[in-house]
Amino acid sequence: MGRLIIFLAILLAMLLLSCTSQKIKNGVYEGRSQAMYTNEPYVGIARIAFKKEKIADFGFQIIDTSKNEIFDSKYERHFADNEKYQQQCRNDWNGVQKYTEQFRSTKNIDSVDAVSGATWSYNIFKAAVAEAMKSACQ
């Protein structure tokens, strides 16, 4: 797991460095990723808006494609009989909020720290942001 996080961090750093040598066009870029969770129906979607070659706005969400539903604070209801899964949903929802907040304030993916118990959402977040940045750099 630690190796994957290091790999994603290096990949994102390489994408960001390649962007500095290219001009990013103003606009909104979207990245979608499941990270390594390709057997699950969850997709992270990151939207990054650039204005004057700088990040002007950012949004992130995770979608359950099997239920066509956003993963949010109410998602735990799907696990009413499983306290362990309910707590995992709470942890990951907390992570989604914190990752989004940290990225909005710092505009630097390397400044986004993993939240304890929310590795799943962290990996999906980082991978989706990397995809959005890749789109912005093309």
Sine and cosine of phi, psi and omega as CSV:
sin_phi,cos_phi,sin_psi,cos_psi,sin_omega,cos_omega
0.00,0.00,-0.70,0.72,0.00,-1.00
-0.89,0.46,-0.58,0.82,0.01,-1.00
-0.91,0.41,-0.62,0.78,0.01,-1.00
-0.90,0.43,-0.68,0.73,0.00,-1.00
-0.89,0.45,-0.68,0.74,0.04,-1.00
-0.89,0.45,-0.69,0.72,0.03,-1.00
-0.86,0.50,-0.73,0.69,0.00,-1.00
-0.88,0.47,-0.64,0.77,0.02,-1.00
-0.90,0.44,-0.67,0.74,0.02,-1.00
-0.91,0.41,-0.69,0.72,0.03,-1.00
-0.86,0.51,-0.72,0.69,-0.01,-1.00
-0.91,0.41,-0.64,0.77,0.03,-1.00
-0.88,0.47,-0.66,0.75,0.03,-1.00
-0.90,0.43,-0.65,0.76,0.03,-1.00
-0.90,0.44,-0.68,0.73,-0.01,-1.00
-0.92,0.40,-0.64,0.77,0.03,-1.00
-0.91,0.42,-0.62,0.79,0.01,-1.00
-0.93,0.36,-0.46,0.89,0.03,-1.00
-0.93,0.36,-0.51,0.86,-0.05,-1.00
-0.92,0.40,-0.45,0.89,0.01,-1.00
-1.00,0.03,-0.17,0.99,0.03,-1.00
-0.91,-0.41,0.42,-0.91,0.04,-1.00
-1.00,0.01,0.81,-0.59,0.05,-1.00
-1.00,0.06,0.79,-0.61,0.02,-1.00
-0.98,0.18,0.58,-0.82,0.10,-1.00
-0.87,0.50,0.59,-0.81,0.01,-1.00
0.50,-0.86,-0.05,-1.00,0.01,-1.00
-0.93,-0.36,0.77,-0.63,-0.03,-1.00
-0.86,-0.50,0.65,-0.76,-0.05,-1.00
-0.88,-0.48,0.66,-0.75,0.11,-0.99
-0.82,-0.57,0.68,-0.73,0.02,-1.00
-0.82,-0.57,0.68,-0.74,0.03,-1.00
-0.36,-0.93,0.49,-0.87,0.16,-0.99
-0.96,-0.26,0.03,1.00,-0.13,-0.99
0.82,0.57,-0.77,-0.64,-0.02,-1.00
-1.00,-0.08,0.11,0.99,-0.08,-1.00
-1.00,-0.07,0.77,0.63,-0.11,-0.99
-0.95,0.31,-0.22,0.98,0.06,-1.00
-1.00,-0.01,0.03,1.00,0.01,-1.00
-0.94,-0.33,0.39,-0.92,-0.06,-1.00
-1.00,0.05,0.27,0.96,-0.10,-1.00
-0.99,-0.13,0.70,-0.71,0.02,-1.00
-0.77,-0.64,0.79,-0.61,0.10,-0.99
-1.00,0.06,0.67,-0.74,0.02,-1.00
-0.81,-0.59,0.88,-0.47,0.05,-1.00
-0.94,-0.35,0.73,-0.68,0.07,-1.00
-0.85,-0.53,0.85,-0.53,-0.02,-1.00
-0.87,-0.49,0.82,-0.57,0.05,-1.00
-0.98,-0.20,0.76,-0.65,0.05,-1.00
-0.94,-0.35,0.70,-0.71,0.09,-1.00
-0.67,-0.74,0.79,-0.61,-0.07,-1.00
0.82,0.57,0.67,0.75,0.07,-1.00
0.89,0.45,0.32,0.95,0.03,-1.00
-0.79,-0.61,0.43,-0.90,0.03,-1.00
-0.93,0.37,0.86,-0.51,-0.02,-1.00
-0.97,-0.23,-0.48,0.88,-0.02,-1.00
-0.41,-0.91,0.40,-0.92,-0.03,-1.00
-0.49,-0.87,0.63,-0.78,0.10,-1.00
-0.59,-0.80,0.50,-0.87,0.00,-1.00
-0.55,-0.84,0.64,-0.77,0.12,-0.99
-0.46,-0.89,0.34,-0.94,0.09,-1.00
-0.91,-0.42,0.74,-0.67,-0.01,-1.00
-0.93,-0.37,0.71,-0.71,0.17,-0.99
-1.00,0.00,0.96,-0.27,-0.09,-1.00
-0.95,0.30,-0.35,0.94,0.02,-1.00
-0.97,0.23,-0.48,0.88,0.01,-1.00
-0.96,-0.27,-0.09,1.00,-0.09,-1.00
0.77,0.63,0.81,0.58,-0.14,-0.99
-0.64,-0.77,0.57,-0.82,0.06,-1.00
-0.98,0.18,0.70,-0.71,0.12,-0.99
-0.96,0.27,0.91,-0.42,-0.04,-1.00
-0.59,-0.81,-0.25,-0.97,-0.06,-1.00
-0.90,0.44,-0.33,0.94,-0.02,-1.00
-0.99,-0.11,-0.07,1.00,-0.11,-0.99
-0.89,0.46,-0.47,0.88,-0.03,-1.00
-0.86,0.50,-0.30,0.95,0.00,-1.00
-0.86,0.51,-0.38,0.92,0.03,-1.00
-0.94,0.33,-0.18,0.98,-0.02,-1.00
-0.83,-0.56,0.68,0.73,-0.08,-1.00
-0.82,0.57,-0.50,0.87,-0.04,-1.00
-0.99,-0.15,0.19,0.98,-0.07,-1.00
-0.68,-0.73,1.00,-0.08,-0.05,-1.00
-0.86,0.51,-0.58,0.81,0.01,-1.00
-0.88,0.48,-0.71,0.70,0.02,-1.00
-0.94,0.35,-0.56,0.83,0.06,-1.00
-0.88,0.47,-0.71,0.70,0.01,-1.00
-0.90,0.44,-0.62,0.79,0.04,-1.00
-0.89,0.47,-0.66,0.75,0.06,-1.00
-0.87,0.50,-0.69,0.73,0.02,-1.00
-0.88,0.47,-0.70,0.71,0.01,-1.00
-0.88,0.48,-0.74,0.68,-0.04,-1.00
-0.93,0.36,-0.57,0.82,0.06,-1.00
-0.90,0.43,-0.67,0.74,0.08,-1.00
-0.86,0.52,-0.67,0.74,0.04,-1.00
-0.88,0.47,-0.73,0.68,0.00,-1.00
-0.82,0.57,-0.71,0.71,-0.01,-1.00
-0.91,0.41,-0.71,0.70,-0.04,-1.00
-0.93,0.38,-0.65,0.76,0.01,-1.00
-0.89,0.46,-0.69,0.72,0.01,-1.00
-0.89,0.46,-0.72,0.69,0.00,-1.00
-0.88,0.47,-0.71,0.70,-0.01,-1.00
-0.90,0.44,-0.68,0.74,-0.02,-1.00
-0.93,0.38,-0.64,0.77,0.03,-1.00
-0.88,0.48,-0.65,0.76,-0.07,-1.00
-0.98,0.18,-0.59,0.81,-0.06,-1.00
-0.99,-0.11,-0.45,0.90,-0.08,-1.00
0.84,0.55,0.49,0.87,-0.03,-1.00
-0.64,-0.77,0.91,-0.41,-0.05,-1.00
-0.89,0.46,-0.49,0.87,0.01,-1.00
-0.94,0.34,-0.25,0.97,0.03,-1.00
-1.00,-0.04,0.01,1.00,0.01,-1.00
-1.00,-0.02,0.90,-0.44,-0.03,-1.00
-0.99,-0.10,0.59,-0.81,0.06,-1.00
-0.92,0.39,0.62,-0.78,0.06,-1.00
-1.00,-0.07,0.72,-0.69,0.01,-1.00
-0.83,0.56,0.78,-0.63,0.00,-1.00
1.00,0.09,0.04,1.00,-0.06,-1.00
-0.79,-0.61,0.65,0.76,-0.01,-1.00
-0.91,0.41,-0.62,0.79,0.00,-1.00
-0.83,0.56,-0.80,0.60,-0.02,-1.00
-0.93,0.37,-0.53,0.85,0.04,-1.00
-0.89,0.46,-0.73,0.68,0.00,-1.00
-0.90,0.44,-0.67,0.74,0.02,-1.00
-0.91,0.41,-0.66,0.75,0.03,-1.00
-0.86,0.51,-0.80,0.59,-0.05,-1.00
-0.87,0.50,-0.67,0.74,-0.02,-1.00
-0.92,0.39,-0.64,0.77,0.01,-1.00
-0.93,0.37,-0.65,0.76,0.05,-1.00
-0.90,0.44,-0.66,0.75,0.03,-1.00
-0.87,0.50,-0.66,0.75,0.03,-1.00
-0.91,0.41,-0.66,0.76,0.02,-1.00
-0.90,0.44,-0.66,0.75,0.02,-1.00
-0.91,0.42,-0.61,0.79,0.04,-1.00
-0.88,0.48,-0.67,0.74,0.05,-1.00
-0.89,0.45,-0.64,0.77,-0.03,-1.00
-0.93,0.37,-0.45,0.89,-0.07,-1.00
-1.00,0.00,-0.08,1.00,-0.04,-1.00
-1.00,0.05,0.00,0.00,0.00,0.00
